[in-house]
Amino acid sequence: MVAKIIKVLVGLVLIVLGAWSVYLFWGDLLTLVRGGLGLVLILAGLIAFALVAD
């Protein structure tokens, strides 16, 4: 029972720390998402070509 409570507390602490870091680095996160968007679109296009080739 104590182990479950500790696991839940650790989980809650990690969630809070993660949310706090997203809040602090929101601008950097948006830059990362914008930068990766092109790569994701290229990969999606390559997958579409691969599906058509079959």
Buried (B, 14 or more C-beta within 10 A) or exposed (E): EEEEEEEEEEEEEEEEEEEEEEEEEEEEEEEEEEEEEEEEEEEEEEEEEEEEEE
